[in-house]
Amino acid sequence: MSTKTNLFTYASALPLIMILGLSTPVQANNAGAFIGGMLTAKVVNNMSRRTAAEEQQAANSSQQAAPAPAPAAQSPEQRIAQLDKLAAGGYITPDEYKAKKKAIIDGM
């Protein structure tokens, strides 16, 4: 292997060596790694349970949402005023306006 290849290999492995060197203290045994692994497992398990609980709570709250209250009954005058707005906005045809207005007046 040439010197360039050796430098390249060491340079590419350097970040990994630095990460392992900074995150794993030198221990006489593997007790530190074991305890760290157990701690990590506990944290991940707690996060997983919390996320599941939050998702369940969100699902329950969306299922238990109260239905929207029914709109208050409008007087015939209010219904005709609303009908006038719809006609002025071009949302209904003149024939629809006449038919609906007649139905409102007949229902009085």
Secondary structure per residue as TSV (DSSP state, phi and psi in degrees):
chain	resnum	aa	ss	phi	psi
A	1	M	-	360.0	139.9
A	2	S	-	-82.2	169.7
A	3	T	H	-66.0	-37.8
A	4	K	H	-62.1	-42.2
A	5	T	H	-64.6	-41.8
A	6	N	H	-62.6	-42.3
A	7	L	H	-65.1	-40.7
A	8	F	H	-65.2	-42.2
A	9	T	H	-63.7	-45.7
A	10	Y	H	-66.8	-39.2
A	11	A	H	-66.1	-37.7
A	12	S	H	-74.8	-27.6
A	13	A	H	-86.2	-14.4
A	14	L	H	-58.4	-46.5
A	15	P	H	-59.8	-38.3
A	16	L	H	-65.8	-42.3
A	17	I	H	-63.5	-39.7
A	18	M	H	-66.8	-42.0
A	19	I	H	-63.8	-47.7
A	20	L	H	-65.6	-37.7
A	21	G	H	-68.3	-36.0
A	22	L	H	-81.8	-30.2
A	23	S	H	-94.0	-17.5
A	24	T	S	-120.0	106.2
A	25	P	-	-70.4	153.9
A	26	V	-	-71.1	124.7
A	27	Q	-	-123.5	153.3
A	28	A	S	-76.8	-25.1
A	29	N	S	-140.6	-174.0
A	30	N	S	-94.7	16.3
A	31	A	H	-62.6	-39.6
A	32	G	H	-63.1	-42.9
A	33	A	H	-65.2	-40.2
A	34	F	H	-63.0	-47.5
A	35	I	H	-64.7	-40.7
A	36	G	H	-62.7	-40.9
A	37	G	H	-64.3	-40.9
A	38	M	H	-65.1	-42.2
A	39	L	H	-63.1	-44.5
A	40	T	H	-62.0	-43.9
A	41	A	H	-61.1	-40.9
A	42	K	H	-64.2	-44.5
A	43	V	H	-63.7	-45.9
A	44	V	H	-64.3	-40.5
A	45	N	H	-63.7	-44.0
A	46	N	H	-61.7	-42.3
A	47	M	H	-63.6	-40.2
A	48	S	H	-64.5	-46.1
A	49	R	H	-64.4	-39.2
A	50	R	H	-65.8	-42.5
A	51	T	H	-62.7	-43.3
A	52	A	H	-63.0	-40.7
A	53	A	H	-65.6	-40.6
A	54	E	H	-65.7	-39.7
A	55	E	H	-65.2	-40.3
A	56	Q	H	-65.4	-40.8
A	57	Q	H	-63.8	-41.6
A	58	A	H	-64.6	-40.2
A	59	A	H	-65.7	-41.8
A	60	N	H	-65.3	-40.8
A	61	S	H	-69.0	-33.0
A	62	S	H	-74.1	-29.8
A	63	Q	H	-76.8	-30.4
A	64	Q	S	-95.1	7.4
A	65	A	-	-61.9	134.3
A	66	A	-	-68.9	141.6
A	67	P	-	-65.1	152.6
A	68	A	-	-63.8	139.1
A	69	P	-	-64.5	144.5
A	70	A	-	-67.4	140.8
A	71	P	-	-62.9	145.2
A	72	A	-	-63.1	146.0
A	73	A	-	-63.0	131.6
A	74	Q	-	-94.0	148.9
A	75	S	-	-73.4	161.4
A	76	P	H	-58.0	-35.3
A	77	E	H	-63.7	-42.6
A	78	Q	H	-66.3	-40.1
A	79	R	H	-65.2	-39.8
A	80	I	H	-68.7	-37.6
A	81	A	H	-63.5	-40.9
A	82	Q	H	-66.1	-39.1
A	83	L	H	-63.3	-39.9
A	84	D	H	-60.7	-41.4
A	85	K	H	-63.5	-41.7
A	86	L	H	-63.4	-40.8
A	87	A	H	-68.5	-41.7
A	88	A	H	-65.5	-32.8
A	89	G	T	-81.0	-6.5
A	90	G	T	80.8	17.4
A	91	Y	S	-80.6	-22.7
A	92	I	S	-131.7	156.1
A	93	T	-	-81.5	162.2
A	94	P	H	-58.4	-36.8
A	95	D	H	-65.6	-41.1
A	96	E	H	-64.0	-39.7
A	97	Y	H	-59.6	-48.6
A	98	K	H	-62.7	-43.3
A	99	A	H	-65.7	-44.1
A	100	K	H	-68.8	-39.7
A	101	K	H	-64.3	-40.5
A	102	K	H	-63.2	-40.4
A	103	A	H	-65.1	-38.8
A	104	I	H	-65.3	-45.3
A	105	I	H	-67.4	-39.7
A	106	D	H	-65.5	-28.2
A	107	G	T	-80.8	-2.0
A	108	M	-	-77.3	360.0
